Amino acid sequence: MKFRSVFEIIGPVMIGPSSSHTAGAARIGLVARDLFGRQPEWATIHLYGSFAETYKGHGTDVAIIGGLLGYDTFDERIRTAFEDAEKLGMTFEFIAEEEEMDHPNTAKLVIGDKQGVMELIGISIGGGTMEVIELNGFPLRLSGHFPALLVVHDDRAGVIANVSNAIAAQDMNIAHMEVGRKEKGKMALMVIEVDQVVNDALIEELRALPNVTQVSTLAN
């Protein structure tokens, strides 16, 4: 795998004891919270591979909950994440799965509240970095290193071009883009990582495009 910067090699400032099992796990939780768009009221976390085997000793559990509370990898409050979640009324459950996944450090987070539910699968790939590989059933690759747009749309001709043109009109460069669909002509998802911060004007413009049903963002 290619690293985009020196910080992906030496890793971010982080709470220990493990960059993969603690910092990477916190990042998975934080990205899940950002994509959900608010504090979840509950979380069910399925752990696989080495995550499932060592999550208590390596702090994977408190790290994920810390991320869901909005704590970054360097935040000392990760150590008290369980207590903090209880104070906020967020309930959570960890399930160690025996199923083998392609990556040994895999977590599936199912989070929700009265407004909705989101399911995310993330992997910790070392040095405190992670990737989202599935979101609500859509396979994707989302690193969380760049600002990102997630555009849910009907699978129709011209939608991708319209979205790309709107981004280009803002003089914004696309760093990485993926498009997926569950079925031809049905719901589809664009994941677009960009080099600049996404502004509200662009978000509103994208939401107004034909066949676009939902637009969400992930800040860097």
C-alpha positions in Angstrom: 0.0 0.0 0.0 1.2 3.5 -0.8 1.4 6.1 1.9 0.3 9.6 1.0 2.5 11.5 3.5 5.2 11.0 6.2 2.5 11.2 8.9 1.0 8.0 7.6 4.4 6.3 8.2 5.2 7.6 11.7 1.6 7.9 12.7 -0.3 10.6 14.5 0.0 11.7 18.1 -2.0 9.1 19.9 -3.1 7.4 23.1 -1.5 3.9 23.5 -0.8 1.2 23.9 -1.1 0.2 20.2 -1.3 2.3 17.0 -3.3 -0.3 15.2 -5.6 -1.5 18.0 -6.1 1.8 19.9 -5.4 4.8 17.7 -6.8 3.1 14.5 -9.8 1.9 16.4 -10.5 5.4 17.8 -10.3 6.8 14.2 -12.8 4.2 13.1 -15.2 5.4 15.8 -14.6 9.1 15.1 -15.2 8.7 11.3 -18.4 6.7 12.1 -19.7 9.5 14.3 -18.8 12.1 11.6 -20.7 10.2 8.9 -23.7 9.7 11.2 -23.7 13.4 11.8 -24.5 13.4 15.5 -24.0 11.7 18.8 -25.4 8.1 18.5 -27.7 6.9 21.3 -26.5 3.3 21.1 -23.8 1.2 19.4 -23.3 -2.5 18.7 -19.7 -3.2 17.8 -18.7 -6.5 16.1 -15.0 -7.2 16.3 -13.1 -9.6 14.1 -9.6 -11.2 14.0 -7.0 -9.8 16.3 -9.5 -7.0 17.3 -11.7 -9.8 18.7 -8.9 -11.6 20.4 -7.2 -8.7 22.2 -9.6 -5.8 22.3 -9.8 -5.5 26.1 -6.0 -5.6 26.7 -5.2 -3.2 23.9 -7.9 -0.7 24.6 -9.7 -1.2 21.3 -13.1 -1.1 23.1 -12.5 2.2 24.9 -10.9 3.7 21.8 -13.9 3.0 19.5 -16.3 4.4 22.1 -14.1 7.4 22.5 -14.2 7.9 18.8 -18.0 7.7 18.8 -18.0 10.4 21.5 -15.9 12.7 19.2 -12.5 12.1 20.8 -9.5 12.1 18.4 -6.6 9.7 18.7 -4.6 12.0 21.0 -7.4 12.8 23.4 -6.7 11.8 27.0 -10.5 11.3 27.5 -10.3 8.1 25.6 -9.3 6.4 28.8 -12.6 7.4 30.4 -14.8 6.8 27.4 -16.9 4.2 29.0 -17.8 6.4 31.9 -18.3 9.4 29.6 -20.7 7.4 27.4 -22.7 6.3 30.4 -23.1 10.0 31.6 -24.4 10.9 28.1 -26.8 8.0 28.1 -25.2 6.2 25.2 -25.4 2.4 25.5 -23.0 0.0 23.8 -22.3 -3.7 23.3 -19.2 -5.5 22.0 -19.4 -8.8 20.2 -16.3 -10.8 19.5 -17.0 -12.6 16.2 -15.3 -15.9 15.1 -15.8 -15.2 11.4 -12.6 -14.5 9.5 -12.4 -11.3 7.6 -9.9 -10.3 4.8 -8.2 -7.9 7.3 -7.3 -9.0 10.8 -8.2 -5.6 12.4 -11.8 -5.3 11.4 -14.7 -3.7 13.2 -18.4 -3.4 12.2 -20.2 -0.6 13.9 -23.9 -0.4 14.0 -25.0 2.9 15.5 -28.3 4.6 15.8 -30.8 6.8 17.6 -34.5 7.6 17.2 -33.8 9.2 13.8 -32.0 6.4 12.1 -29.4 3.6 12.0 -26.0 3.4 10.2 -23.8 0.4 9.6 -20.1 0.9 8.9 -17.2 -1.6 8.5 -13.7 -0.2 9.1 -10.2 -1.7 9.2 -7.2 -0.4 11.1 -4.2 -0.6 8.7 -1.3 0.5 11.0 0.3 3.7 12.2 -3.1 4.9 13.5 -4.6 5.0 10.1 -7.8 3.3 8.9 -10.1 2.8 6.0 -13.9 2.5 5.8 -14.5 -0.5 3.5 -18.3 -0.6 3.7 -21.1 1.8 4.5 -24.7 0.7 4.8 -24.0 -2.2 2.5 -22.0 -0.2 -0.1 -18.4 -1.3 -0.6 -16.0 1.6 -0.7 -12.6 2.9 0.3 -12.6 6.0 2.5 -9.4 6.9 4.3 -10.6 9.9 6.4 -7.4 11.7 5.5 -9.1 14.2 3.2 -12.4 16.1 3.3 -15.0 13.9 1.6 -18.4 14.1 0.0 -20.8 11.2 0.2 -23.6 11.5 -2.4 -26.5 9.1 -2.4 -28.3 9.2 -5.7 -30.5 7.3 -8.1 -28.5 5.3 -10.7 -29.2 7.5 -13.7 -27.1 8.8 -16.6 -25.5 12.2 -16.1 -25.5 12.3 -12.2 -21.8 11.7 -11.9 -21.0 14.3 -14.5 -23.3 16.9 -12.8 -21.6 16.3 -9.4 -18.1 16.5 -10.9 -18.9 19.7 -12.8 -20.3 21.3 -9.6 -17.1 20.4 -7.8 -14.9 21.7 -10.7 -16.8 25.0 -10.7 -15.7 25.6 -7.2 -12.1 25.1 -8.4 -11.9 22.1 -6.1 -9.6 19.2 -7.0 -10.8 15.5 -6.6 -8.1 13.4 -4.8 -10.1 10.1 -5.0 -13.5 9.1 -6.2 -15.5 5.8 -6.1 -18.9 5.0 -7.3 -21.0 2.0 -6.3 -24.5 0.7 -6.6 -26.4 -2.2 -5.2 -28.5 -2.8 -8.3 -28.7 -1.3 -11.8 -31.1 1.7 -11.9 -31.5 1.7 -8.1 -29.7 3.5 -5.3 -26.1 4.4 -5.8 -23.3 6.1 -3.8 -20.5 8.4 -4.8 -17.6 8.8 -2.4 -15.4 11.8 -3.3 -12.3 12.8 -1.4 -11.2 16.4 -2.2 -8.2 18.6 -1.5 -10.1 21.5 -0.1 -12.6 22.0 2.7 -16.2 21.5 1.4 -18.3 24.7 1.8 -22.0 24.9 2.5 -22.7 26.4 -0.9 -21.4 23.4 -2.7 -23.4 21.0 -0.4 -26.6 22.9 -1.2 -25.9 22.9 -4.9 -25.3 19.2 -4.9 -28.5 18.5 -2.9 -30.5 20.5 -5.6 -29.2 18.4 -8.5 -31.6 16.0 -10.2 -31.6 12.4 -8.9 -29.5 13.3 -5.8 -31.2 12.2 -2.7 -28.7 12.8 0.1 -25.4 14.6 0.6 -23.2 14.3 3.6 -19.6 15.4 4.3 -16.6 14.2 6.3 -14.2 16.8 7.5 -10.5 16.1 7.5 
